[in-house]
Amino acid sequence: MTDEQKTQERPVSWEEVAYSNTIQNEALIRLLVAKGVMSREEFLREAQKVHEEYLEQQKREQEG
């Protein structure tokens, strides 16, 4: 059994998943900013927009 197979069989906690996602997102953002695809400010504005859209969706689901 390879190390990769052992890793795939081990149960993963939600905390580990969240941490992994956070690290991957940060790495992607850094690369996009470094390559000039977007600025950090553009990212932050878009993240805020997505957050607000998510909150509105949650509100609509709770009301209806």
C-alpha positions, 0 to 999 in steps of 0.5 A, spaced: 500 500 500 502 506 498 502 512 502 497 516 497 492 510 498 493 510 506 492 518 506 485 516 501 483 511 506 484 515 513 477 519 515 478 527 514 475 531 519 471 538 517 476 542 520 482 539 515 477 540 509 476 547 511 484 548 512 486 545 506 481 549 502 483 555 505 490 554 504 489 552 496 485 558 496 490 563 499 495 560 494 491 561 488 489 568 490 497 569 491 498 567 484 493 571 480 495 577 484 503 576 482 501 574 475 497 581 475 490 577 473 487 581 479 489 585 484 488 584 492 483 589 492 479 586 486 479 579 490 476 582 496 471 586 493 468 580 489 469 576 495 464 581 499 459 581 493 459 573 493 458 573 501 452 578 500 449 574 495 450 568 499 447 572 505 441 574 501 440 567 498 440 564 505 435 569 507 430 568 502 430 560 503 429 562 511 423 566 509 420 561 503 
